[in-house]
Amino acid sequence: MAPFVKVFIVLACFSVFHSLSSRESIRASIRAKARISFGAYAALRALISLSLLVLSVVVLFRDAHSTYQIFPPTYGLPAILPAMLTIWIAGTALGELAKARRLPQFFGFQEYPKLFIFTGAYSICRHPMYAGWLIASWGLLLSKPYLLTLFYNLLLTLFVVYMALQEEKQMIALFGDKYSSYRRQVPFLLPYGFLKKRVRENGAPPL
């Protein structure tokens, strides 16, 4: 039971911190008390979030073998295909952001207005960065097919879905019907938008 408790505690700390620190009221309060810039706050938040996430992976890798093995591990090309797909999706999404000159805004180093990109990776699913994250995480199950890995991925998926839904509320508030139309035509997290004929031929709906 101890490995599951440890993974839960670390991922819970990461999830709560990352979620609460993204709220405008908390961000403004901390910045005012600490007298730091928007960029400094974003950098500190990213450092703490990344440290907690890395710690959760360390706990997973260290303790996974002590839990039940679900199936024999997979090695070679099949085991790295999820990582390759993640690199492609994330790289394509970052390319769209770079083309729009919005990378600093995406990573939280610039303030609103929020960005609405609907081309490239954003035409195959609405959250390609989250999708890539989940593909890599669930792909890890191939080489580490343990019950702890499954438990870790279930928790991480719940957090990612929650964060994506929170972001969509902000996007609807900012862009209204345009974003609602985008939601109706492009999948949420599963990257299968290219299978939809209208999206494949015309791309996501224009602004």
N, C-alpha and C positions, 0 to 999 in steps of 0.2 A: 504493500500500500504506500510506503514512503516515497518511491519514485513518482507516483501519480500526484501525491500531495505537493511535492517539490515543484513539479512542472506546473501544477495549477497555481501555486502561489506566485511563482516568477511571472507566468503569463498574465495572471490577474494584475500584478503590479504594473506590468508593461501596459496592459489594456487600459487600466484606470488612469495612469499617468498620461498616456498618449491622448486619451479621449478628453480628460478634464483640461489638460494644458492647451488644447486646441480651441477652447471656448473663449470668446472675445472678452467676457467679463473677467475671467481669471487671468487672461493674458494682460489685459489693461491694468489690473490690480497689481500683479507682480512687477510689471514694467515700471509702474509709478513708484512702488516701494523700493525697488532695487535700482531705480534710475538708470535703466539700460535701454538701448535702442531696440527697434523692432527686429533688426537683423541679429543682434546679440542674443535676444530672447529665442529667436528661431534656431540659432546655432546651439545654444545650451539645451533647448528642448530636444533637438535632433540627437545630440550627444547622449543625453540620458536615455532617450527612447531606444537608441541603437545599442547602448550598453545592456539594457534590460533584455532586449531581444536576443542579443548574442549570448547572454547568460542563460536564457531559456534553451537555446540550441546546445550549449555546453552541457547543461543538465540532461537534455535528451540523449546526446551522444554518449555521455558517461553512464547513464542508468538504463538505457533501452534494453541492453542485453540481459538485464536481470528480470525482465518481464517475458511473458509468453510469446513464443515465435509463431506467427500466424501462418506463414508459408515459407518455403526456401527462398533465400535472397537471390536477386537477379544481378548479374554483373555484365560488363561490356556495354555495347552500344545501347541496348534497351534501357539500361539504368541511367544513361546520361541524356536520353532523348528529352525528358521533361525539362532538364536544365537548358538544353539547346532551344527548346520552344520558348522558355522563359526569357532567355537572352534576346530572341527575335522579337517577341511581343513588347518587352520593355524597351528595347532599342528603337523599335519603330515608334512607340509612343513618345519617347524622349526626343526623337528626331522631329516629330510634329511640333513639340513644344519649343525646340530650338529654332525651328523655322519661323515660328510665330514670335520669337524673342521673348518667351515667357518662362524660361527655366527658373530664374530667381523667384518668380511669383509662385510657381508650382511647388518649389521646395520650401516655401514659407518665408523667404527673405524679403519679399515685398508685400505690401498690403493689398487689399481688394482694389478694384473689382475683380471678382473671380473670372477665371478663364473658361471659355466654352469652345472646345475643339471637337470637331465631328468628322474629321477625315483620318485616313491611315488606320492605325490600330484602333482608333476611336469609332471606326465604322464597323468593326467586328464585335466589339463589346463596349459597354459604357465605362468600364473601369479596367482598362488593359494592364495598368501597373498592379492593381490588386489581383487580377486574373493571373498574371505572371508569378506573383508571390505564391498564390495557392497552388499553381501547377508545380512549381519547384518543391513546395512543402509536401504535397501529396506524392510527388514523384520520388521523394526520399523513402517512401514506404517500400519501393521496389528493392532497394539495397539494405534497408533496415526494417524488415517486416515484423516489427514487434508491436505488442499491444500498446506500449507507451507511445510509440510513433503515431498510432491511430488516435489515441487519446489527445495527443498534442495537436494533431491536425484538426480534429473536431473543435477543440477550443479556439484555435487560430481562425478557423472558418467562421465561427460565430462572431468573433471580433471583427473580421474583415467585412462581413455582411452588415453588421451594425454600423461601422464607420462609413461604408458606401451609402447606406440608406440615409445617414445623417447628412452626408455631402449632397445627396440628391435633393433633400429638403431645401438646402441653401440654394442650389442651382435653380429649382423651381421658383423660389422666392425672387431670385434675380432675373431669370429669363422667361418665366411664365410659360405660355403656350408653346413657345419655340422648344424649350427643353422637354415639355410634356410630349410633343410630337416626336422628338428624338427618342424618348423612352419607349414609345409605342413601336418604333421601327427597329431599334438596335437592342440586342440582348443585354442583360444585366452584367453577369460576370463570366458566363460561359462563352468563349470566343468563337461563336458559330455564325456571326453576322454575314460572312461571305457566302453562306448557304442560302441566304434570302435573295431572291432574284432582283428585287427593287434596289436593295442596298448594293448588291454586287455590280449592277449596271449604272446606278446613279449616285452611289455614295449615300451617306447619311443626309438628312434634310438640311438644306442651307439655312443660314440665319436670315 
